[in-house]
Amino acid sequence: MTEKKGLIAYETQYGSVADVAYWLKALIGIENHVDVKKYNQIIAVEPYDYVIIGGYTRWEKPHKTTYDFIERFHDELAKKELAYFLTCGEIDETLVMYMPGRPVHQTGGRSYFMDVLKKFPKLKPVTIRAFGGRQVNRFLNRWDSVTIRLLQKTAPPYKIGWTGLDMWESLVPERVEAFANDIRTKILSLPPQKDVANYRGFWKSLQPGNLTDKSKDKLSTRPWTATRSEKRGYSTRLRIKATIDTTASLLEDWAKQNGMELKEENKTFYNKYFIATKKYNGGKALSVHIVIAEVIEDPGNTHIALNCYAKPAIREGAEEDIKKAGTLLQDEGRKID
Ligand SMILES: Cc1cc2nc3c(=O)[nH]c(=O)nc-3n(C[C@H](O)[C@H](O)[C@H](O)COP(=O)(O)O)c2cc1C
């Protein structure tokens, strides 16, 4: 078999994507031909059999540099085997974003690619993953630093995860390793790399900051299971021992039992988004936004988030229904603490 030639095309602002790009090269196998180049170092993609495109996130999408790179080589890329990855702060793929004045939409992790997938339908990546990243706040440029400080004022820390901290690190090594093994098995027909953990040194970094520095206030990972009751909404996030399909059929049972209309809003290869609607006390119908997702670092389990974006005075019935969903989903030994 002739050897396939690969290109990892990337852009970084603060270094996370660069660290990951060389880590991926090592995991894919230094015996294979893989060039690692920043977008602006690339003058042609023709010489390659496959291209891995890696960017960082800004405002719930890959940064403009990734769009520009794809547009520049679009027709050639359409003929290649492709893979996409992102670094980001938010790694939770059960998230739905509610902001007054904007449609409710899925966000976080791979959901940041939805716009790219819609915009460039001729490009068909064989794998997509979002890894998380690293940010040291004192190292941000002036513009980013002002923006982050403004966000800090408006959003509670648990929501954003990167406000009020000296630094945060959200990268999940298993996601990087799974992505590299996707490339090995799906593109290169190689066996998966078994001793993946030996390569994590590619991510460990002493500059511009690191998580062992005790003087710094750092991001603590949000709990997988949590219920929040706020002025703007009520939400429950949990995980259970079940597949996505079993979880979806449990939700259908829950909807039937409680007189809710359940509609599948969106389906990807890693999650499903449903909206359950019901009229409470003869009033206006309320919606419960539900996302169920598989999580590579928590194999065999499905993560679920249920959210009702309504004020406390009118959402009592929906809260009760969300609690009932939690009980049903966790029944019959599916509960994980
Ligand atoms: C102004 C600004 C906006 C950002 N927006 C998002 C976002 O919408 N979602 C997210 O998950 N991360 C967001 N991030 C975090 C970056 O995507 C993350 O730090 C990324 O890993 C940076 O990659 P780099 O170190 O290669 O530059 C944002 C960061 C900044 C500074």
The ligand as a Gaussian input file, in Angstrom:
#p B3LYP/6-31G(d) Opt

LIG

0 1
 C      -12.575000      36.636000      23.243000
 C      -12.661000      35.164000      23.428000
 C      -13.811000      34.489000      23.054000
 C      -13.902000      33.108000      23.238000
 N      -15.074000      32.475000      22.893000
 C      -15.203000      31.152000      23.197000
 C      -16.445000      30.498000      22.961000
 O      -17.423000      31.066000      22.468000
 N      -16.540000      29.193000      23.334000
 C      -15.488000      28.499000      23.900000
 O      -15.646000      27.327000      24.218000
 N      -14.298000      29.098000      24.079000
 C      -14.129000      30.409000      23.757000
 N      -12.919000      31.021000      23.983000
 C      -11.801000      30.196000      24.508000
 C      -10.815000      29.779000      23.392000
 O      -11.446000      29.144000      22.344000
 C       -9.746000      28.870000      23.957000
 O       -8.996000      29.603000      24.841000
 C       -8.853000      28.254000      22.908000
 O       -8.364000      27.052000      23.424000
 C       -7.694000      29.108000      22.504000
 O       -6.820000      28.418000      21.638000
 P       -5.335000      28.909000      21.458000
 O       -4.646000      28.766000      22.805000
 O       -4.732000      27.990000      20.432000
 O       -5.357000      30.332000      20.991000
 C      -12.797000      32.376000      23.794000
 C      -11.636000      33.067000      24.151000
 C      -11.551000      34.441000      23.983000
 C      -10.282000      35.125000      24.406000

